C-alpha cells in the first residue's frame, strides 16, 4: 500500500510529544457527557488476571499466589475496584479494553462497577478467547447491548481483532477492539506483525464503508505504535493531521482522534527506561464522522463541545510524577521490592461524539 501524502515528516508529530511532554498530576475526569453524547474510551488495564491458576493458560502463571508477584485474590479484587472507580469517573458509553485474562475477570469488573457507592452500569460484554501466548485478550464493555461479536485472527497466537455492533440512538455502530504486537522480541518481526494486524483492520473498515459510506465505526485499543508510527500510517492508513484527510487509491485516510488532543497531553504510556511518553493508545474513525453537524453524513459525529477528547489521569492510577501508576509488585534498582497499588501502566483515552440526525 502506497503512503498517503506527507508520510515522511522531518519532525514526526508524535516525536514532539516525546521531547516536550511534561508530567501532570492526576486531573479531574472529563465533564459529564451531555444528553445526546456518545463517549467512547479505550484502556489497556495491564494484566487483569484473576488469582486462579488456569492449567490451559501458561500466561497466567506469573499472576498466582505462589508466583514472584504474589498475586492473591485480595490484590486481584483491589485492582478491580480501583479500575471500576476510575471507569465510573470517566463515564464511557463504550469502553475498549486490552490485557484481560478471560470472561470471568470482565464479569467481575462489571459487578464492581455496579457495586460502587454511586453505581455505574456497563452490563454488556463482548469477548472471545484469543489463544494469545500471553494469555490475554481484548474486550468491549458497553452500556448498550452488543451483538454480532466476531474475533478476527489475522496473526496466529495474537490477541486478534474483536468486532461487535451496538444500536445506539437508532443507528448501528461497529467497534473493532485491538491490541497489536508489542516491542518485545525481534524488532523486524514485531513491525511486520503490527503491519499485518493494521492491514487486517483496514480491510474490515473498508468493507464496512463499502457497504455503507455513512457507517458509524470506531477502531480502538493499544496499537503498540506511536500515533505517527508505520503500522498506523501505512497499515491502517490513519493520521493525526486533518490536512492529510483525503481519499487515496486505497480508500479514505482515517483519523486518529489523538490528533485532537494537545501534543503535550497525548501521552498514555510512559516508558521509564528511556524516560519518554508514548501515544500507543487511540481511537480511529472515518473522516466523515468529523463533518460539521449540518453536512450530510453519519448519524454520529465528533462532538462540538470543548474538550471533546483527552487522556484521563485518574487519582488512583497516577503517581506523584504524573505518570501511570500500575497495580503490581515491582523490583527497584536497589534490589528491594515494592507493591504499587494503582490501576495500570497506561492511562485511558476518551472521545465524545454527538448525534446529529
Secondary structure as GFF3:
##gff-version 3
##sequence-region A 1 357
A	DSSP	alpha_helix	13	20	.	.	.	ID=ss1
A	DSSP	beta_strand	37	48	.	.	.	ID=ss2
A	DSSP	three_ten_helix	58	60	.	.	.	ID=ss3
A	DSSP	alpha_helix	73	90	.	.	.	ID=ss4
A	DSSP	beta_strand	94	100	.	.	.	ID=ss5
A	DSSP	alpha_helix	103	114	.	.	.	ID=ss6
A	DSSP	beta_strand	124	127	.	.	.	ID=ss7
A	DSSP	beta_strand	137	142	.	.	.	ID=ss8
A	DSSP	beta_strand	147	152	.	.	.	ID=ss9
A	DSSP	beta_strand	161	168	.	.	.	ID=ss10
A	DSSP	beta_strand	171	179	.	.	.	ID=ss11
A	DSSP	alpha_helix	187	211	.	.	.	ID=ss12
A	DSSP	beta_strand	216	222	.	.	.	ID=ss13
A	DSSP	alpha_helix	230	230	.	.	.	ID=ss14
A	DSSP	pi_helix	231	235	.	.	.	ID=ss15
A	DSSP	beta_strand	238	239	.	.	.	ID=ss16
A	DSSP	three_ten_helix	242	244	.	.	.	ID=ss17
A	DSSP	beta_strand	247	248	.	.	.	ID=ss18
A	DSSP	beta_strand	251	252	.	.	.	ID=ss19
A	DSSP	beta_strand	254	256	.	.	.	ID=ss20
A	DSSP	three_ten_helix	257	260	.	.	.	ID=ss21
A	DSSP	three_ten_helix	263	265	.	.	.	ID=ss22
A	DSSP	beta_strand	269	271	.	.	.	ID=ss23
A	DSSP	beta_strand	276	278	.	.	.	ID=ss24
A	DSSP	beta_strand	281	285	.	.	.	ID=ss25
A	DSSP	three_ten_helix	287	290	.	.	.	ID=ss26
A	DSSP	beta_strand	300	302	.	.	.	ID=ss27
A	DSSP	beta_strand	309	312	.	.	.	ID=ss28
A	DSSP	beta_strand	327	331	.	.	.	ID=ss29
A	DSSP	beta_strand	337	341	.	.	.	ID=ss30
A	DSSP	beta_strand	348	355	.	.	.	ID=ss31
###
